[in-house]
Amino acid sequence: MIIFAKAHYLLLLLLIPFFFIAVAVRLRIRRNRIRKLGDELLVDDLMPSWSRTKVWVRTALYSLAFLFLVIGLARPQIGAKLSERKLKGAEIMIALDVSNSMRARDYSPDRLERAKLAISRITDKLKDDRIGLVIFAGSTFVQLPVTTDYVSAKMFLNSITTESVPVQGTAIGDAIGTAVRSFSSQSANSRAIIVITDGENHEDDAVEAAKAAAEQGIRVFTIGVGSAEGQPIPMPDGLLKDKEGNIVVTRLDEEALKEIASAGNGAYVHAGTDEFGLEPVYDEIKKLDAEELSSVVFEEYDEQFMYFLALALVFFVAEMLVGERKPRRHLFEKVQRL
């Protein structure tokens, strides 16, 4: 199988027909000029060294050289095969609250964007650990299954908004349960869940969910986002209000998050404006037993561009050596006369 690492360069091959068109136009212009000087055959006899055939030969050689040059620039590659790579690391599922309360602006620019930035930064520090992402509000779903593809993880992360989950609420227990089911490994002491939320749980028993996770060897960490004083929730049409018309204020429930972390054999961290809290949590996760994980990957392709560039050079040199003049025959004519 041949693939091209820079396939867009192949578009340059569309220029090759224009080389022949340009030569044809050039020869036509030359013929018209000769006709103005006099009889075309007589003028050709006065220039016996010029060869129309060689013009076309040079064009063909130049086109071949250009063809191989473009193929070389497109970097053809062959020889890929599947191989199994052994990795050692932990599995981390991040459960991120995307309810409307995460719009509050006690962090810059708001709670959700600050949390996404912190997750992105911690992803940059991962090596062989696997990471997955669960988002939740009134319902929960897996945004990204556990993976070592950190680039894809950051792409999925950037797409998250408070509209990503249509059902409003804060179902922390359901998020923990979904994260538990999303691990690819069943090894004890190599899995962790990080719950990032303001702690205002309205839907289920998160403490029991954390206990169930801990019984399976999964540690549950919580990061509290927000302040005890509370903040209003900005919406596109103004501040969020309840049914009575009062402005809704979202407050951090630290006690609930501490209880969840304790039940999950983890730790609670209050997210600061500078240090969000993921750093100390990740330092704690690195102490987990590293599990040997295997993944199937493609080995790198063998580069073939150098062969095509060498062919291009050969044809470029040949094109320059051919020239447009017929070979001199004075020596042979003298021999014939003798």
PLY file of the C-alpha trace (Angstrom):
ply
format ascii 1.0
element vertex 338
property float x
property float y
property float z
element edge 337
property int vertex1
property int vertex2
end_header
0.00 0.00 0.00
1.27 3.43 -0.96
0.14 6.59 0.79
1.21 10.20 0.34
2.05 12.19 3.47
1.73 15.49 1.55
-0.92 14.52 -1.00
-1.92 18.13 -1.74
1.30 18.54 -3.76
-0.14 16.11 -6.33
-2.38 18.93 -7.55
0.72 20.36 -9.23
0.52 17.50 -11.77
-2.34 19.40 -13.39
0.31 21.82 -14.72
1.94 19.20 -16.98
-0.52 19.53 -19.92
0.14 23.27 -19.93
3.85 22.62 -20.61
2.94 21.03 -23.95
0.36 23.72 -24.69
2.99 26.41 -24.02
5.47 24.72 -26.41
2.82 24.37 -29.10
1.97 28.07 -28.79
5.67 28.98 -28.89
6.24 26.95 -32.07
3.17 28.48 -33.70
4.40 32.00 -32.92
7.82 31.09 -34.34
6.24 29.72 -37.51
4.22 32.91 -38.01
7.36 35.03 -37.62
9.25 32.88 -40.15
6.45 33.25 -42.66
6.80 37.00 -42.40
10.47 36.69 -43.36
9.79 34.68 -46.51
9.31 31.13 -47.65
9.08 28.85 -44.60
11.07 25.97 -46.13
13.81 28.30 -47.33
14.19 29.90 -43.89
14.35 26.44 -42.30
17.20 25.56 -44.68
19.04 28.65 -43.49
18.83 27.33 -39.90
19.78 23.66 -40.32
20.93 23.23 -36.71
17.53 23.92 -35.12
15.41 20.79 -34.42
11.66 20.87 -33.85
11.79 17.24 -32.70
14.28 18.07 -29.96
11.96 20.77 -28.67
9.28 18.15 -28.05
11.81 15.70 -26.61
13.00 18.35 -24.15
9.40 19.09 -23.18
8.71 15.40 -22.58
11.87 15.05 -20.46
11.04 18.18 -18.49
7.50 16.91 -17.88
8.82 13.57 -16.63
11.26 15.37 -14.35
8.43 17.56 -13.03
6.24 14.47 -12.53
8.84 12.71 -10.38
9.63 15.94 -8.50
5.97 16.40 -7.53
5.65 12.76 -6.47
8.76 13.18 -4.33
7.37 16.34 -2.72
4.15 14.43 -1.93
6.29 12.01 0.13
5.16 8.53 -0.98
5.37 5.99 1.82
5.02 2.21 1.88
5.45 -0.71 4.23
3.10 0.09 7.13
2.16 -2.76 9.42
0.33 -3.28 12.68
2.31 -3.72 15.85
1.46 -4.01 19.52
2.92 -1.48 21.89
3.14 -2.05 25.62
2.37 0.92 27.85
2.30 1.34 31.61
0.04 3.84 33.25
-3.19 4.61 35.06
-6.65 5.24 33.66
-8.23 8.59 34.51
-11.87 9.47 33.88
-12.73 13.15 34.27
-16.38 13.91 35.03
-17.05 17.54 34.12
-20.14 19.44 35.21
-21.67 21.35 32.27
-24.85 22.57 33.97
-25.86 26.22 33.75
-24.25 26.94 37.14
-20.88 26.49 35.42
-21.58 29.75 33.57
-20.94 31.72 36.77
-18.06 34.15 36.46
-16.25 33.82 39.78
-13.45 32.46 37.54
-12.20 34.05 34.34
-13.88 33.86 31.87
-16.30 31.50 33.68
-16.24 28.27 35.67
-16.57 25.91 32.69
-13.92 27.54 30.51
-11.51 27.70 33.44
-12.07 24.00 34.11
-11.51 23.13 30.43
-8.24 25.08 30.46
-7.03 23.19 33.53
-7.93 19.82 31.95
-6.12 20.79 28.76
-2.98 21.71 30.70
-2.98 18.45 32.67
-3.47 16.51 29.43
-0.21 18.02 28.16
1.61 16.38 31.08
0.25 12.88 30.48
2.57 10.28 28.96
1.37 6.69 29.06
-1.76 7.26 31.15
-5.14 6.89 29.52
-7.73 9.62 29.86
-11.47 9.71 29.26
-14.12 12.38 29.61
-17.68 12.24 30.97
-19.88 15.32 30.92
-22.98 15.70 33.04
-25.80 18.00 34.07
-29.25 16.47 34.63
-28.11 13.48 32.56
-24.73 12.01 31.72
-22.88 10.70 28.68
-19.36 9.77 27.67
-17.80 12.56 25.65
-14.55 10.63 25.09
-13.77 6.96 25.89
-10.46 6.27 27.62
-7.60 6.84 25.21
-3.93 7.77 24.91
-4.74 10.04 21.96
-4.27 13.29 23.83
-4.72 15.44 20.71
-8.22 14.02 20.17
-8.93 14.45 23.86
-8.22 18.17 23.64
-10.35 18.49 20.50
-13.34 16.87 22.23
-12.71 19.05 25.27
-12.79 22.27 23.25
-16.21 21.40 21.82
-17.90 21.21 25.25
-20.42 23.91 26.25
-23.28 24.16 28.73
-25.56 23.16 25.84
-23.73 19.84 25.40
-26.22 18.18 27.80
-29.79 19.36 27.12
-31.24 18.20 30.47
-30.38 20.63 33.27
-29.51 19.55 36.80
-26.44 18.10 38.52
-26.39 14.31 38.63
-23.00 13.68 40.25
-23.81 10.10 41.25
-24.86 9.19 37.72
-21.64 10.78 36.39
-19.54 8.64 38.76
-21.44 5.50 37.73
-20.97 6.28 34.04
-17.26 6.87 34.59
-16.93 3.53 36.42
-18.52 1.70 33.48
-16.30 3.49 30.99
-12.95 2.14 32.18
-11.32 -0.30 29.77
-9.30 -1.92 32.57
-10.64 -3.86 35.53
-7.37 -3.75 37.45
-7.60 -2.49 41.02
-5.57 0.51 42.19
-4.86 1.80 38.67
-8.08 3.76 38.05
-9.24 7.17 39.22
-12.21 9.48 38.68
-11.90 13.27 38.95
-15.23 15.05 39.42
-15.16 18.77 38.61
-18.32 20.53 39.79
-19.75 23.17 42.11
-21.19 20.35 44.24
-24.85 21.37 44.06
-26.17 17.83 43.57
-29.91 17.75 42.87
-30.49 14.36 41.34
-29.05 11.32 43.16
-26.89 9.87 45.94
-23.34 10.70 44.88
-21.84 9.41 48.13
-23.17 5.90 47.53
-21.88 6.01 43.93
-18.42 6.98 45.21
-18.50 4.13 47.78
-19.42 1.64 45.04
-16.50 2.90 42.94
-14.08 2.59 45.86
-15.19 -1.00 46.43
-13.96 -1.76 42.92
-10.57 -0.20 43.61
-11.40 3.11 41.90
-10.44 6.30 43.71
-12.79 9.29 43.41
-11.34 12.80 43.64
-13.45 15.95 43.68
-12.55 19.50 42.66
-14.89 22.20 43.90
-15.53 25.07 41.51
-17.05 28.27 42.84
-17.30 30.24 46.08
-19.35 29.89 49.25
-20.75 33.40 48.74
-22.19 32.41 45.41
-22.54 34.06 42.03
-25.47 34.79 39.70
-25.67 32.78 36.49
-25.43 34.86 33.29
-27.59 33.63 30.40
-27.87 34.96 26.82
-31.04 36.89 27.79
-29.83 38.10 31.19
-29.32 36.60 34.65
-30.98 33.26 35.37
-34.13 33.57 37.50
-36.33 31.03 39.26
-40.08 30.60 38.77
-40.80 33.41 41.23
-38.57 35.80 39.30
-35.73 35.80 41.82
-32.13 35.78 40.58
-30.58 32.34 41.01
-27.29 32.30 42.91
-25.03 29.26 42.62
-22.88 28.41 45.63
-20.10 25.89 46.13
-21.14 22.98 48.36
-17.75 22.00 49.78
-19.15 19.67 52.47
-20.89 17.52 49.89
-17.77 17.26 47.74
-15.58 16.40 50.73
-18.02 13.65 51.68
-17.97 12.24 48.13
-14.17 12.26 48.03
-13.95 10.61 51.44
-16.38 7.88 50.41
-14.41 7.35 47.21
-11.06 6.98 49.01
-9.86 10.12 47.26
-9.32 13.76 48.17
-11.09 17.08 47.79
-9.44 20.21 46.36
-10.97 23.66 46.11
-10.20 25.14 42.70
-8.31 28.40 43.01
-8.18 31.17 40.45
-4.47 30.52 39.80
-3.97 26.85 40.68
-7.17 25.08 39.68
-6.42 21.93 41.68
-5.75 19.33 39.02
-2.00 19.45 39.64
-2.08 18.07 43.22
-4.75 15.55 42.22
-2.64 14.30 39.33
0.39 14.06 41.61
-1.69 11.79 43.83
-2.89 9.72 40.86
0.69 9.15 39.73
1.17 7.15 42.92
-1.36 4.58 41.70
-0.12 1.23 40.51
0.84 1.49 36.86
-0.92 -1.21 34.85
0.63 -2.67 31.72
-1.63 -1.74 28.84
-1.34 -2.89 25.26
-2.48 -0.99 22.21
-2.35 -1.77 18.51
-0.65 0.93 16.48
0.63 1.43 12.95
4.36 1.43 12.56
5.84 4.29 10.61
5.86 4.05 6.84
9.11 3.79 4.91
9.84 7.01 3.03
10.28 6.67 -0.75
10.57 10.33 -1.77
14.34 10.23 -2.28
14.05 7.78 -5.20
11.60 10.00 -7.03
13.70 13.11 -6.42
16.73 11.24 -7.84
14.73 10.34 -10.98
13.62 13.96 -11.28
17.25 15.10 -11.16
18.23 12.59 -13.87
15.51 13.80 -16.23
16.28 17.47 -15.52
19.94 16.87 -16.44
18.91 14.91 -19.55
16.62 17.73 -20.61
19.46 20.26 -20.35
21.87 18.03 -22.29
19.51 17.42 -25.20
19.31 21.05 -26.25
17.38 22.23 -29.31
20.09 21.91 -31.97
20.92 19.01 -34.26
24.36 17.39 -33.78
27.11 18.85 -35.99
28.03 16.68 -38.97
31.00 18.59 -40.43
33.45 15.85 -39.48
31.39 13.14 -41.15
30.89 15.23 -44.26
34.70 15.67 -44.63
35.26 11.94 -44.29
32.70 11.25 -47.00
34.38 13.70 -49.34
37.76 11.97 -48.91
0 1
1 2
2 3
3 4
4 5
5 6
6 7
7 8
8 9
9 10
10 11
11 12
12 13
13 14
14 15
15 16
16 17
17 18
18 19
19 20
20 21
21 22
22 23
23 24
24 25
25 26
26 27
27 28
28 29
29 30
30 31
31 32
32 33
33 34
34 35
35 36
36 37
37 38
38 39
39 40
40 41
41 42
42 43
43 44
44 45
45 46
46 47
47 48
48 49
49 50
50 51
51 52
52 53
53 54
54 55
55 56
56 57
57 58
58 59
59 60
60 61
61 62
62 63
63 64
64 65
65 66
66 67
67 68
68 69
69 70
70 71
71 72
72 73
73 74
74 75
75 76
76 77
77 78
78 79
79 80
80 81
81 82
82 83
83 84
84 85
85 86
86 87
87 88
88 89
89 90
90 91
91 92
92 93
93 94
94 95
95 96
96 97
97 98
98 99
99 100
100 101
101 102
102 103
103 104
104 105
105 106
106 107
107 108
108 109
109 110
110 111
111 112
112 113
113 114
114 115
115 116
116 117
117 118
118 119
119 120
120 121
121 122
122 123
123 124
124 125
125 126
126 127
127 128
128 129
129 130
130 131
131 132
132 133
133 134
134 135
135 136
136 137
137 138
138 139
139 140
140 141
141 142
142 143
143 144
144 145
145 146
146 147
147 148
148 149
149 150
150 151
151 152
152 153
153 154
154 155
155 156
156 157
157 158
158 159
159 160
160 161
161 162
162 163
163 164
164 165
165 166
166 167
167 168
168 169
169 170
170 171
171 172
172 173
173 174
174 175
175 176
176 177
177 178
178 179
179 180
180 181
181 182
182 183
183 184
184 185
185 186
186 187
187 188
188 189
189 190
190 191
191 192
192 193
193 194
194 195
195 196
196 197
197 198
198 199
199 200
200 201
201 202
202 203
203 204
204 205
205 206
206 207
207 208
208 209
209 210
210 211
211 212
212 213
213 214
214 215
215 216
216 217
217 218
218 219
219 220
220 221
221 222
222 223
223 224
224 225
225 226
226 227
227 228
228 229
229 230
230 231
231 232
232 233
233 234
234 235
235 236
236 237
237 238
238 239
239 240
240 241
241 242
242 243
243 244
244 245
245 246
246 247
247 248
248 249
249 250
250 251
251 252
252 253
253 254
254 255
255 256
256 257
257 258
258 259
259 260
260 261
261 262
262 263
263 264
264 265
265 266
266 267
267 268
268 269
269 270
270 271
271 272
272 273
273 274
274 275
275 276
276 277
277 278
278 279
279 280
280 281
281 282
282 283
283 284
284 285
285 286
286 287
287 288
288 289
289 290
290 291
291 292
292 293
293 294
294 295
295 296
296 297
297 298
298 299
299 300
300 301
301 302
302 303
303 304
304 305
305 306
306 307
307 308
308 309
309 310
310 311
311 312
312 313
313 314
314 315
315 316
316 317
317 318
318 319
319 320
320 321
321 322
322 323
323 324
324 325
325 326
326 327
327 328
328 329
329 330
330 331
331 332
332 333
333 334
334 335
335 336
336 337
